[in-house]
Amino acid sequence: DSPGGPVSASAYEIFRGFSFIAPGLLDDQPNFANGSNMVMQQQPASRSPFSNEIPGVKPIAFGDEYSLMQELGRGTFSICRMCEHRTTKKHYAVKIIDKSYHDCREEVEILLRYGNHPNIVTLYGVHEDASYVYLVMELLKGGELLDRILAINFMAEQEASAVLRTVISAVAYLHEHGVVHRDLKPSNLLYASWNHTPESLKLCDLGFAKQLRADNGLLMTPCYTANFVAPEVLKKQGYDLACDIWSLGVLLYIMLDGKTPFASTPNDSPDMILARIGSGKVDLETGKWPTISDEVKDLLRQMLHIVPSRRPTAAQILRHPWLSRTGPRLMYNTVGTQHAASERPMVVETQELKPTNVNTEAIKGAVHATFRAISSPQAANLGPVGMSDLARRRMDKMNQS
């Protein structure tokens, strides 16, 4: 009863020449985000029809097949709204992208190729007109992961491990196929349903994602990488992958502690946050941390290591003892849900999940400030995360020891 299954990428043309993120404020460009500092380098925007290159683009005008409904969210060059299929009356989410300021073909190709993973949002159709591209995707009704965390203040280790396992499996799948997400943050992880099972989490918004390519433009598949790619190219690609791991380390810290490791308030400046990141210091001793296992602290230290090459891969994280450890019989907290505990995987100790009077907006603002800082012009000047002058000196000492 859907308008169609996920679009096939079998005949899709390989695109070349897509740039890495170069964050900066592009004042002369419209910004759907209303003041967001997360700005992608302008891609080589084109008004040429997608249908000339992508067989999966539907020839039917979007408005002929769907009616638009309420707004769901905004991004730098896009707006997301609910839509209803005129015939089936089923609801979907549609990401509407301004073609003149952002070439989204890389995002479309990635979704077409890899959206069949159970924890990556599914793309059902692509439409376009003279000004916009419309990506029709599954509607994720369960809200953001960050809202779930703040509703219960923090997650017990069992639920946090189940969430990380779900997210890491999707990231490992992308990395295995030479794709880096580059924007892994709580707001880009949504629950498919309101029962908030970790298995229902979906990785979405691949607008910053890119497919790793060799100098000749060919995709960096495992086979191609092993046989044809120079070591210096592999080093650069390894850094790109390590950035995703660092972001997931921040996410894991937020799940367990209920706040970000690098920002205290929404008003912390990018310079302040980047200085804390560059120091390589992460508090795993005060607050809740004395009650948290040494296994997860070990994993966090690895994921947030200041040297990108020292971070584990997604596949290695899946094999970490903390993710394979089994615990006592647990059940979900019922904050915000009306489902019986017996209907859900048993992953959270309910006695730990009594909400308190915390300033959720302040915490959410601090989380956003952290991810905004690492995408700021200052971060671009610093190079890789943690590669400030101080970090370089520390890394030199580590390499000499």
N, C-alpha and C positions, 0 to 999 in steps of 0.2 A: 504494500500500500504506500510505499515511498515513491517519489518521482523517478527513482532509478537507483541502481546500486552505485557504489563508489566508482568513479571514472577510471578507466584503464589508462595506464601510462605506457603501454607496450609500444605505441607508435610515436611517442613523444620525442621531439627533437632535443638534443643536449644543448644547453645554453652555455655560453662562455663569457668571461669578462666581468663577473660580478665582484664588487669591491667588498673589502672588510669594513666593519663599522668604523667610521671616523666621527665620533660624536662632536657636536657643536651646534650652536644655535643658528639656524638659517632663517634670519629675520624676514627675508623676503618671501618665505614660503608659508602657505596656510598650514596651521597646526591643529589637527582635530583634537589634540590632547588638552587644549586650553591651558597652556603654560607649562606643560611637561618639559623637563630637560632631557628626556630620552629622545634623541634625534638621530636618525640614521643618515649616513651619508647618502646624498641624493643619488639614486640609481639612474642609469641612462634611460630616463623615461621616454616612452614611445607611445604615439597614438596609433601605431599600426595594429590592425586587428589581431587578437590572439588566435582567432580561428585560422589565420594563415599558417600558424605554427603548431597549434595544439588541437588535434582531432577531437579531444574530449569537450571542447567548448560548445555549449548548446546554441544552435542557431535561433532559438526562440528568445525573444526579449524577456528580460527578467520580470518586468511588470505584467507581461501576459500570462506568466505561469505562477507568480507569487504576489501576494499583497503584503505591504510592509506594516509592521506593528511597532511596539514600543522599543525605545533604545535600551541596549544592554551594556554598552561600554564604548569608550573612545580610545583611539591610539594616535600616533603621530600623523599618519597619513590615511587613517581609516576610521570608520565608525561601524560598530556592530549593532544590529537590530534583530529583533525577532521577526519572522515572516511566516505566512501561512500559505500552503500550497492551495491554489484555487480549486482544484478538483478533489483532492483527498482530504483537505482541511487539516492536514498534519502540520505541526509547527517545527520550524527549523531556526537556526541562527544564520544570519548572512553578514559577512564582512564586506563592507563597501569601500573600495580602495580607489583613490584619486589617481588615474593613470598618468596625469601630466607631471606629478611630483614623485612618483615612486613606481618603478618597474617591479611588479610582484611575480614575475615569471619563475624566479627561483623558488619562492614560497609555494607556488602552484605545483611546480614539478616535484618538490619534496613531498607535498601532501598526496599527489597522485601516486607516487612511487611507494611511499612508506606509511600511508594512513590506514593500512590494514592491520596495524598492530592494535591489540585490544586497549591499550592505554595511550593511544594517540588519537586526537580528534579526527573523525571521519569527514572527508570532503565528498559531498554528494553531487555537486554540479558547479559548473563555471559559466557565468554569463558575462556579457560586456556590452557597453554602448560606446558612444563617442568619447565620453568623459570618465567612465568608471568601470571597474571590474567587480563582479559580484561573486563571492565565494559562498556557496550554500553548504552549510555544515550541520552536523548533528547539534541539537539543542541540549546543552548541559545544564540540568535543572538544580543541581545540588549546591551551588555556590562555590566560593573560592576556598582553597585550603587555609588561607590565612584567617578567614572568618571562622572556620571550624576551630582553629587553634585558639583564637581569642575568646570564643564562646566558652571554652573549658579552661582557659588561662594557659595551659601547657599540656602536652601529651605525655602519658606514661610511656615507658620505654617500649612496651609491647606494641602499642599502636604506632608509635613513631617508627619502629623498625619495619612494621608492615607497610606503612606509607612509603618509607625510603626504598624498600624492596620493589614496590610497584613502580615508583618513579625511575629508579635506577635501571630496571628492566627495559623500560622504554628508551632511556638515554643510551644504554648499552646497545640496543637494537639500532638506533640511529648511528652511533659511533662505528659499529661494525660495518655499516654501509657507507661510511665516509661522510656523515652529516653531523655538523655541530649546531646546537640550538642557539647558543650565545645570548639568551635572555631568560634563563631559568630563574624564576622568582615565584613567590607564592600566588601572585595574582594570575599567573599563567598556568596554574594547576587547578582544575575545576572538577568537582564531583558530578558524575552523571545523574545521580539521584540523591534525594534528601536522607537516605539511610546512612550516608557518609561512610560506607565501607571503603577501606583502602583500595580494594580491587576496582572500585568504580571511578577512581581518579583518572583524569585524562590530561595529557600534555597538549596545550593548545598555543595559539599565536606563534607561528613559525616565521613571522615577518622578518626577524633578524637572522634566521637560520641560513646556513650555506652548505653546499656540497663541496667537499675538499677536492681540489683538482691539481693535477700536475701542470707543469709549465706549458705543455701542449694542449691543455684544456680537457684532457680525458679525466673521467671520474676516478677518484682514488679508491677503487675497490680493493679488497684484501689481496687478490691475486695480482693486480697491477702494481700495488704498492710493494709487494715482496720482490718483484722481479725487475722493476724499471725505475724506481724513484730514488733520487740521490739522497744521501744522509742529511744534507742541510735542508732539503725540502721536508723530510720526515720530521726534523726537529721543529720546524715551524708548524706543521700540522699537529704535532704532539702538544704544542702550546695551546692551540685552539681547543683541543679536546680537554686539556687540563683546566681551561677557564670554566667549562661546564661543571667539572668536578668541584671547583672552588665554590661556585654558586650553590651547588647542592649541599656543600658543607655549611654554608650560611643558613640554608633552609633547615637542615637537621638541627643546628643550634637553636633556631627560633622555635622549632617544634618542642624541644626538650626544656627550654628555659622561658619561653613566652616572650622573648625580646631578642633584638639583634645584638651580635657581639661587637659591633663597631659604631653604632649610633645610639645616643641616649634620648634625644628628642627629635621631633620633626624639623627643628630649626638648626640642627647641626649642619655646618657648611660642608661642601664636598672636600675642601682642604682638610678640615678636622677629621673627617671620616677616613680619607685616604692616608692621612698621617698615622692613624691607628692601624689601618690595614698594613701599611708599610713597616710598622714596628714589629710585626710578626707575633704580637702578644694577644692571646685569647684567654679570657678568664674562664677557667674550668675548676675553680676552687671555692668560690664564695656562693652565696645564695642557695639555689637548689642543687648545685653540683656535688656537694659531699654525699648526697643520697643517690647519685647516678653512677652506674657501673663503670669500672675502669675500661671495659671493652669498648664502649661507645666513645669514651674520651680518647682512647687510642685512635679510633677511626676518625674522629673529628680533627685531631692533630694532623693526621695524614692528609685529609681532604683540604684543610686550610693551611697547608704548608706554604711558606712564602716562596719557595722555589717550585715552579710549575712541574719540572721533571720529577720531583720527589712525590708528587701526588699519585695515588693509585688510579688505575683505569676503572671504568665502570664495571668491566668484567671482574676485576680483582675485588671491588667492593662487594659484589654479589657473593663472593666466597669468604667474606670476612666473618669471623666467628660470631660477631654480634647479630648479624642478620640471619644466621642459621640456628641461633640459640632458641630453645623452646622454654616456655614459662608455664606458670600455674594456670588453672582454668580462670579465664577472665571474661569480662563482657563489656560491651560498649556503654559509655555514658549516654543518657537519653536526652541531653540538652538539645532542644530544637527538633526533636523527633518524637514520633508517636508509635514507633514500631516495637514489637516485643523483642526482648534481648535474645530469645531463642532463635530468632530469624536472622541474626547477624553473626559474622565471625566474632569469636570471643577474644578481643585484643586489648581491652582497656580496663584497668582496675577502677571501678566506679567510686571507691572511697577517695581516690586522688583527684576527682574531677568536680569538686564542688566549686562553682563560680564564686569569685570574690569581687569586691568593688575596685577593679583595676581600670585605668584610663585606656580603654581599648583604642580610641582614636589617636591618642599620643603614641601608643605602641605601633599602631598601623602606620602612622606618619614617619616614625623612626625607621621602620622597615623599608618604606618607600624611599626615604632619604638615602639609605644605604645603597640600594640598587640604582638610584639616580646618580649617586656620586661616582660609582664605578663606570657609568656611561657618560660622564661629564667631560668637557674639554680638558680639565686638569688631569683626568685619568688617562686620556689619550696622550697627553704629554709625558706621563709617567711610563708609558709603555705597558707591558704585561702587569697584571695585578700583583702588587707586592714588589715591583722592581724599581722602587725609589732608590736614591743614592745610598740611603741607609741599608736598604735591602741588598743592594749590590755588594756593599762591603761585607755584610753578614754572609752572603752566599760565597764570596771569595774565601772567607775564613773557613766555611764549611768544606769547600772543595780542597783546601790545603790540609785540612785535618784528616 
